């Protein structure tokens, strides 16, 4: 326990912000920046992929389906190496590990988020789409005004869970020297040499506290959304068929 307290007291700045301000930003701050920015950039891409996946046109649906299955079928660490070696060939210039990791997260998370959004869209009653189309709304108008707002609201807990996964996945940036939290912990371990157990116990504790807090937020969001659904169903109950209805039918 004394070792853990000593390591935290002497290296908390390195774990928090890396070598900043005397070097590049890193540590927990860079982990959160990569996670937030990566998910924010992946979100519009995931919406487009989800809409393409449910498109009635095969020339839109099939390429989107192929992209989603290819990305989801490859381990993230392999995808990191692909981007790391292919991006300089494509751009003709050296790309930093942080930018490589960010691009990888955007592509990878977009594929996973698109499936959650697609499930949210397909989970809505089809009567809403049919009613809006009967009122003369276009397909894009129906999606943007009727379907997507409801689907995205229902998928908020899944998005928080995806954010938790993104935080943990940033640790793989260590293999391409991204100065995130795991890289900072390894720098501390390399300096101490004889205390790997307490160093990585601290690292595990940081990830656990962060991810557990966010998972509790996801549970509360899910309970709140379920409560609102139940409230709407009580306020607008589905009418039961009466004998008159049965006879007239």
Residue, then its C-alpha position, 0 to 999 in steps of 0.5 A: x500500500x505504501x508503494x502505491x501511495x508513493x508512486x501516485x504522489x510522485x507520478x500523478x502528473x505523468x499519469x494525468x497529463x503525460x509530459x505536458x507542459x514540458x512535452x506532448x500531452x498524454x496520460x488520462x487527459x489524452x485518453x479522454x480526448x481521444x475517446x471523446x473526439x473519436x466518438x464525436x467524429x464517428x457519430x455522423x459517419x455511423x448515422x450515414x452507415x446505419x441509414x445506408x444499411x436500411x436503404x431499399x437500394x442495393x447499390x447503397x446497402x451492400x457497400x455499407x454492409x460490406x464495410x461494417x462487416x469488414x471493420x467489425x470482423x478485424x481485431x482492433x490492434x490489426x486495424x491500428x497497424x493497417x492504418x499506421x502503415x497505410x496512411x503514410x503511403x496514402x498521404x506521402x508524409x509521416x503521420x503521428x501515432x495520436x492521429x493514427x489512433x484517432x483515425x482508427x477509432x473513428x472508423x472502428x467505432x463508426x462501424x459498431x455505432x452504426x449497428x446500434x443506431x440501425x437496431x434503434x431505427x428498426x425497433x421503432x413501430x413501422x406505423x410511424x414511418x408509414x403515417x409520415x409518408x402518408x402525410x406527404x413527408x419525404x424519406x429524408x424528412x421522415x428520417x430526420x424529423x421522426x425516426x432518428x430523434x427517437x432512435x438516437x434518444x433510445x440509444x443513449x445508454x448504448x452510446x455511453x457503453x460504446x464510449x466506455x469501450x472506446x476508453x479501454x480501446x485507447x490503451x492499444x495506442x501504446x503499441x504505436x507509441x501514443x502517449x496515453x494512460x497505459x503508455x504513461x504507466x509503462x514509462x513509470x514502470x520502466x523508471x522504477x523497474x522493480x515495482x510493476x505490480x503496484x504500477x499496473x494496479x494503479x492503472x487498473x484502478x484508474x480504468x475501473x473507476x472511470x469505466x464504472x462511473x460511466x457504466x452507472x451513468x448508462x444504467x441511469x439513462x436506461x432506467x430514465x428512458x424506460x420510465x418515460x416509455x412506461x409513462x407514455x404508455x400509461x398516458x396513451x394506452x392502446x385501446x382494446x378491441x370491443x365487441x362492437x369492433x369485433x362484430x363490425x370487422 
